[in-house]
Structures are given as structure tokens and as C-alpha cells.
Amino acid sequence: MEQRRVSIFLKLVYPLVNRMRARWICSRGSRFFIYGKLDPVKVALIIREKDEEKKLIYDAYTKYGVNALTLEHVIDFEYNMHIPHNRIHRVMKSLGVARDEPRKRVRKKWVR
């Protein structure tokens, strides 16, 4: 509500005040309000990837040798810990035991 009062006082539109506030927070060094540089969701995902998870995923992969979707259920059942399959696949790619499927990549925009 404070931003609404600021926008009325400065005679600016509300979204512009929000953007100015986000830039101000960014200049103060806040980790989750990085405006225009990194997505806060990606920052949170990078923080969540812990070494214990990487070790757990690698151990489960060497024991069973299955894909990320199956490993999700195996880790849920055996280790009582839920890790999403997309995060498991990202860790497996960083460890070098999985690769990107070329057919599943996002298509490039057609340019004439």
C-alpha cells in the first residue's frame, strides 16, 4: 500500500514505482530481488542443490542405473527424501552421467 501512496504523491504510474523499488533493492544487494540480471527462482534452485543431494543421487544412480524419473521414486522410497526429477536430471548432467536429448530442446525462432 505504501507504493500506491508513493505513486500518487509522485504522480507516476504504479508499475513504474514497482520497477524503481526493485532496482533500489537490487542496488542494496538483496539476493532474491535481482532485477534484470538473474531470475529469483533460478537463484533459489542453485542454493537448494546441496552436496548431500548430489552424493545421494550419484549413489542411487550407481546402485540402480536408471533414469531421473525412476530415481525420483527410488530415492523417495529408499531414502525417505523427495527430490524432483528435473533437479535429479540437472545434477546427473552436471556429474556427466546424463545428457540433453536433442529432440526435447526448445525450437529456435525461425528467421528469414
N, CA, C and O of each residue as an XYZ file, in Angstrom:
448
protein
N       0.816     -1.197      0.000
C       0.000      0.000      0.000
C       0.857      1.259      0.000
O       0.453      2.306     -0.504
N       2.032      1.135      0.567
C       2.935      2.269      0.607
C       3.349      2.694     -0.804
O       3.484      3.884     -1.087
N       3.546      1.719     -1.677
C       3.938      2.051     -3.049
C       2.820      2.795     -3.773
O       3.075      3.656     -4.615
N       1.581      2.450     -3.435
C       0.444      3.132     -4.050
C       0.447      4.614     -3.652
O       0.192      5.482     -4.487
N       0.732      4.897     -2.394
C       0.779      6.289     -1.940
C       1.945      7.042     -2.573
O       1.826      8.220     -2.912
N       3.073      6.351     -2.728
C       4.226      6.981     -3.372
C       3.907      7.316     -4.819
O       4.261      8.390     -5.304
N       3.233      6.391     -5.518
C       2.895      6.658     -6.919
C       1.938      7.845     -7.052
O       2.041      8.620     -8.003
N       1.013      7.989     -6.109
C       0.087      9.128     -6.150
C       0.832     10.422     -5.834
O       0.599     11.448     -6.472
N       1.715     10.372     -4.863
C       2.462     11.559     -4.461
C       3.380     12.050     -5.580
O       3.464     13.251     -5.837
N       4.072     11.110     -6.248
C       4.999     11.489     -7.318
C       4.316     11.641     -8.670
O       4.943     12.050     -9.648
N       3.021     11.309     -8.721
C       2.249     11.359     -9.963
C       2.877     10.469    -11.037
O       3.079     10.882    -12.179
N       3.178      9.232    -10.629
C       3.719      8.220    -11.535
C       2.786      7.014    -11.545
O       2.002      6.817    -10.617
N       2.877      6.215    -12.595
C       2.060      5.003    -12.636
C       2.632      3.970    -11.674
O       3.832      3.944    -11.402
N       1.754      3.129    -11.170
C       2.111      2.168    -10.132
C       3.190      1.162    -10.575
O       4.112      0.905     -9.801
N       3.112      0.576    -11.802
C       4.160     -0.372    -12.203
C       5.559      0.251    -12.267
O       6.554     -0.421    -11.996
N       5.628      1.532    -12.625
C       6.919      2.200    -12.670
C       7.519      2.318    -11.272
O       8.727      2.162    -11.097
N       6.687      2.589    -10.290
C       7.162      2.661     -8.909
C       7.652      1.293     -8.453
O       8.658      1.200     -7.750
N       6.946      0.224     -8.848
C       7.389     -1.131     -8.509
C       8.757     -1.435     -9.097
O       9.616     -1.999     -8.419
N       8.966     -1.061    -10.371
C      10.261     -1.306    -11.010
C      11.370     -0.509    -10.341
O      12.479     -1.007    -10.149
N      11.060      0.734     -9.988
C      12.063      1.553     -9.300
C      12.427      0.936     -7.956
O      13.594      0.935     -7.566
N      11.435      0.415     -7.252
C      11.689     -0.227     -5.963
C      12.551     -1.482     -6.137
O      13.459     -1.740     -5.347
N      12.252     -2.251     -7.182
C      13.040     -3.462     -7.434
C      14.494     -3.113     -7.750
O      15.408     -3.794     -7.285
N      14.709     -2.071     -8.527
C      16.084     -1.644     -8.828
C      16.788     -1.148     -7.575
O      17.982     -1.385     -7.391
N      16.052     -0.463     -6.718
C      16.630      0.021     -5.474
C      17.031     -1.144     -4.576
O      18.102     -1.122     -3.970
N      16.185     -2.152     -4.491
C      16.506     -3.331     -3.686
C      17.719     -4.038     -4.271
O      18.572     -4.529     -3.532
N      17.800     -4.092     -5.609
C      18.948     -4.729     -6.266
C      20.231     -3.997     -5.927
O      21.257     -4.628     -5.676
N      20.185     -2.684     -5.917
C      21.399     -1.924     -5.627
C      21.830     -2.086     -4.182
O      22.997     -1.873     -3.855
N      20.902     -2.462     -3.311
C      21.248     -2.709     -1.915
C      21.867     -4.086     -1.731
O      22.414     -4.370     -0.665
N      21.796     -4.947     -2.735
C      22.451     -6.244     -2.664
C      21.560     -7.369     -2.187
O      22.062     -8.381     -1.698
N      20.243     -7.221     -2.316
C      19.366     -8.313     -1.918
C      19.501     -9.459     -2.906
O      19.624     -9.232     -4.110
N      19.477    -10.672     -2.411
C      19.743    -11.835     -3.234
C      18.525    -12.259     -4.049
O      18.681    -12.840     -5.123
N      17.323    -11.983     -3.563
C      16.146    -12.501     -4.233
C      15.438    -11.480     -5.109
O      14.545    -11.855     -5.868
N      15.796    -10.217     -5.035
C      15.209     -9.198     -5.895
C      16.254     -8.690     -6.875
O      16.557     -7.498     -6.903
N      16.795     -9.579     -7.666
C      17.789     -9.187     -8.651
C      17.032     -8.797     -9.908
O      16.468     -9.657    -10.585
N      17.013     -7.532    -10.222
C      16.208     -7.025    -11.321
C      17.025     -7.002    -12.605
O      18.028     -6.295    -12.703
N      16.590     -7.774    -13.576
C      17.209     -7.748    -14.880
C      18.478     -8.565    -15.008
O      19.052     -8.605    -16.096
N      18.950     -9.220    -13.957
C      20.200     -9.980    -14.053
C      19.953    -11.474    -13.950
O      20.318    -12.217    -14.862
N      19.347    -11.932    -12.873
C      19.041    -13.341    -12.679
C      17.602    -13.500    -12.225
O      17.032    -12.610    -11.594
N      17.032    -14.627    -12.549
C      15.692    -14.937    -12.107
C      15.746    -15.418    -10.660
O      16.550    -16.300    -10.356
N      14.938    -14.887     -9.763
C      14.982    -15.319     -8.367
C      14.718    -16.805     -8.185
O      15.242    -17.418     -7.255
N      13.902    -17.397     -9.074
C      13.623    -18.832     -8.972
C      14.893    -19.628     -9.230
O      15.161    -20.612     -8.541
N      15.687    -19.205    -10.230
C      16.928    -19.910    -10.538
C      17.926    -19.774     -9.403
O      18.657    -20.717     -9.099
N      17.961    -18.615     -8.781
C      18.867    -18.409     -7.652
C      18.499    -19.346     -6.515
O      19.371    -19.943     -5.884
N      17.205    -19.473     -6.258
C      16.763    -20.360     -5.184
C      17.074    -21.810     -5.506
O      17.421    -22.581     -4.611
N      16.955    -22.200     -6.792
C      17.284    -23.577     -7.164
C      18.767    -23.854     -7.021
O      19.153    -24.944     -6.601
N      19.599    -22.894     -7.360
C      21.041    -23.082     -7.225
C      21.420    -23.234     -5.760
O      22.296    -24.030     -5.422
N      20.763    -22.475     -4.892
C      21.060    -22.564     -3.467
C      20.649    -23.924     -2.915
O      21.334    -24.479     -2.057
N      19.513    -24.472     -3.412
C      18.990    -25.711     -2.873
C      19.813    -26.938     -3.238
O      19.775    -27.936     -2.520
N      20.560    -26.884     -4.343
C      21.361    -28.035     -4.737
C      22.517    -28.200     -3.768
O      23.496    -27.455     -3.826
N      22.407    -29.152     -2.902
C      23.407    -29.331     -1.875
C      24.312    -30.495     -2.233
O      23.975    -31.327     -3.077
N      25.454    -30.542     -1.587
C      26.392    -31.623     -1.838
C      25.833    -32.967     -1.386
O      26.110    -33.992     -2.010
N      25.047    -32.977     -0.307
C      24.472    -34.234      0.157
C      23.514    -34.794     -0.884
O      23.477    -36.002     -1.120
N      22.735    -33.906     -1.508
C      21.821    -34.355     -2.555
C      22.589    -34.923     -3.732
O      22.212    -35.958     -4.283
N      23.664    -34.252     -4.120
C      24.459    -34.742     -5.245
C      25.041    -36.122     -4.944
O      25.029    -37.011     -5.795
N      25.545    -36.289     -3.731
C      26.115    -37.577     -3.346
C      25.037    -38.648     -3.306
O      25.261    -39.771     -3.756
N      23.873    -38.312     -2.772
C      22.766    -39.246     -2.697
C      22.308    -39.671     -4.089
O      22.066    -40.852     -4.335
N      22.191    -38.700     -4.998
C      21.757    -39.003     -6.368
C      22.787    -39.871     -7.068
O      22.423    -40.818     -7.764
N      24.067    -39.565     -6.896
C      25.108    -40.356     -7.551
C      25.146    -41.781     -7.001
O      25.308    -42.736     -7.761
N      24.997    -41.925     -5.687
C      24.977    -43.260     -5.087
C      23.795    -44.085     -5.596
O      23.944    -45.262     -5.922
N      22.621    -43.454     -5.660
C      21.433    -44.161     -6.146
C      21.588    -44.515     -7.622
O      21.153    -45.584     -8.050
N      22.203    -43.629     -8.400
C      22.391    -43.919     -9.825
C      23.374    -45.068    -10.028
O      23.135    -45.944    -10.858
N      24.483    -45.075     -9.276
C      25.444    -46.166     -9.438
C      24.862    -47.498     -8.958
O      25.233    -48.553     -9.472
N      23.959    -47.457     -7.983
C      23.356    -48.697     -7.471
C      22.313    -49.249     -8.431
O      22.271    -50.455     -8.672
N      21.458    -48.365     -8.992
C      20.345    -48.829     -9.817
C      20.549    -48.588    -11.311
O      20.088    -49.389    -12.123
N      21.222    -47.514    -11.690
C      21.483    -47.233    -13.102
C      20.240    -46.934    -13.913
O      20.127    -47.373    -15.058
N      19.300    -46.189    -13.335
C      18.058    -45.866    -14.038
C      17.977    -44.361    -14.288
O      18.844    -43.595    -13.868
N      16.909    -43.959    -14.985
C      16.773    -42.549    -15.350
C      16.273    -41.713    -14.168
O      16.008    -42.240    -13.087
N      16.150    -40.410    -14.393
C      15.820    -39.470    -13.324
C      14.409    -39.674    -12.784
O      14.172    -39.519    -11.586
N      13.477    -40.018    -13.660
C      12.098    -40.200    -13.219
C      11.978    -41.395    -12.281
O      11.277    -41.331    -11.271
N      12.660    -42.480    -12.615
C      12.643    -43.656    -11.752
C      13.434    -43.404    -10.478
O      13.057    -43.863     -9.400
N      14.547    -42.663    -10.611
C      15.336    -42.341     -9.417
C      14.533    -41.514     -8.420
O      14.733    -41.636     -7.211
N      13.633    -40.679     -8.914
C      12.794    -39.885     -8.016
C      12.007    -40.796     -7.078
O      11.938    -40.549     -5.874
N      11.413    -41.855     -7.639
C      10.626    -42.786     -6.830
C      11.520    -43.642     -5.937
O      11.160    -43.944     -4.800
N      12.677    -44.031     -6.449
C      13.602    -44.850     -5.659
C      14.098    -44.074     -4.445
O      14.111    -44.601     -3.332
N      14.501    -42.835     -4.650
C      15.005    -42.014     -3.540
C      13.881    -41.730     -2.544
O      14.106    -41.702     -1.334
N      12.656    -41.518     -3.071
C      11.510    -41.320     -2.184
C      11.300    -42.536     -1.282
O      11.073    -42.391     -0.081
N      11.377    -43.724     -1.859
C      11.079    -44.949     -1.124
C      12.241    -45.388     -0.236
O      12.031    -45.729      0.928
N      13.466    -45.384     -0.771
C      14.617    -45.919     -0.038
C      15.177    -44.951      0.997
O      15.484    -45.341      2.123
N      15.309    -43.665      0.600
C      15.992    -42.700      1.459
C      15.038    -41.743      2.178
O      15.483    -40.879      2.932
N      13.738    -41.891      1.951
C      12.712    -41.029      2.560
C      13.002    -39.547      2.344
O      12.889    -38.740      3.267
N      13.373    -39.201      1.126
C      13.678    -37.818      0.773
C      13.136    -37.564     -0.623
O      13.421    -38.326     -1.547
N      12.355    -36.498     -0.786
C      11.781    -36.215     -2.101
C      12.618    -35.171     -2.819
O      12.809    -34.059     -2.328
N      13.116    -35.551     -3.997
C      13.833    -34.633     -4.880
C      13.135    -34.700     -6.231
O      12.962    -35.796     -6.764
N      12.727    -33.574     -6.804
C      12.040    -33.601     -8.100
C      12.933    -34.167     -9.207
O      14.155    -34.018     -9.176
N      12.297    -34.820    -10.186
C      13.072    -35.493    -11.234
C      13.834    -34.509    -12.114
O      14.889    -34.852    -12.647
N      13.310    -33.271    -12.279
C      14.053    -32.316    -13.111
C      15.331    -31.866    -12.409
O      16.339    -31.619    -13.071
N      15.306    -31.754    -11.085
C      16.525    -31.421    -10.356
C      17.509    -32.594    -10.378
O      18.719    -32.396    -10.485
N      16.972    -33.830    -10.275
C      17.828    -35.020    -10.362
C      18.520    -35.056    -11.710
O      19.716    -35.339    -11.790
N      17.773    -34.770    -12.776
C      18.368    -34.792    -14.115
C      19.433    -33.705    -14.268
O      20.464    -33.939    -14.898
N      19.196    -32.525    -13.701
C      20.183    -31.454    -13.771
C      21.466    -31.838    -13.047
O      22.562    -31.556    -13.532
N      21.336    -32.488    -11.873
C      22.515    -32.941    -11.134
C      23.226    -34.033    -11.913
O      24.456    -34.051    -11.969
N      22.470    -34.948    -12.517
C      23.084    -36.024    -13.303
C      23.843    -35.461    -14.500
O      24.898    -35.976    -14.868
N      23.303    -34.399    -15.108
C      24.019    -33.772    -16.223
C      25.306    -33.119    -15.739
O      26.327    -33.176    -16.425
N      25.267    -32.499    -14.566
C      26.477    -31.860    -14.047
C      27.530    -32.895    -13.655
O      28.726    -32.609    -13.711
N      27.097    -34.101    -13.258
C      28.030    -35.177    -12.925
C      28.521    -35.915    -14.160
O      29.503    -36.654    -14.086
N      27.859    -35.729    -15.288
C      28.303    -36.347    -16.536
C      27.695    -37.710    -16.806
O      28.167    -38.415    -17.698
N      26.670    -38.108    -16.072
C      26.063    -39.419    -16.297
C      24.789    -39.329    -17.134
O      24.233    -40.361    -17.510
N      24.316    -38.121    -17.431
C      23.151    -37.930    -18.294
C      23.482    -36.852    -19.315
O      24.428    -36.082    -19.151
N      22.679    -36.817    -20.369
C      22.912    -35.819    -21.412
C      21.586    -35.226    -21.862
O      20.523    -35.770    -21.564
N      21.652    -34.110    -22.578
C      20.452    -33.486    -23.123
C      19.944    -34.283    -24.309
O      20.725    -34.780    -25.119
N      18.638    -34.398    -24.401
C      18.036    -35.011    -25.578
C      17.878    -33.922    -26.637
O      17.208    -32.920    -26.385
N      18.474    -34.094    -27.806
C      18.385    -33.025    -28.815
C      16.962    -32.795    -29.321
O      16.641    -31.690    -29.758
N      16.101    -33.817    -29.269
C      14.734    -33.643    -29.745
C      13.872    -32.862    -28.762
O      12.836    -32.322    -29.151
N      14.278    -32.791    -27.496
C      13.450    -32.158    -26.479
C      13.855    -30.720    -26.188
O      13.298    -30.095    -25.286
N      14.809    -30.186    -26.934
C      15.207    -28.802    -26.719
C      14.181    -27.849    -27.294
O      13.380    -28.230    -28.148
N      14.204    -26.619    -26.830
C      13.277    -25.601    -27.328
C      13.691    -25.229    -28.740
O      14.872    -25.033    -29.026
N      12.699    -25.134    -29.621
C      12.998    -24.803    -31.001
C      13.440    -23.360    -31.132
O      12.953    -22.475    -30.428
N      14.371    -23.138    -32.045
C      14.808    -21.769    -32.310
C      13.750    -21.060    -33.135
O      13.061    -21.669    -33.953
N      13.638    -19.774    -32.904
C      12.687    -18.984    -33.654
C      13.146    -18.887    -35.115
O      14.323    -18.659    -35.397
N      12.208    -19.062    -36.018
C      12.541    -19.029    -37.420
C      12.807    -17.590    -37.862
O      12.011    -16.688    -37.602
N      13.935    -17.397    -38.530
C      14.291    -16.077    -39.039
C      14.531    -16.219    -40.533
O      15.237    -17.124    -40.976
N      13.948    -15.333    -41.290
C      14.088    -15.407    -42.740
C      15.371    -14.796    -43.205
O      15.646    -14.777    -44.405
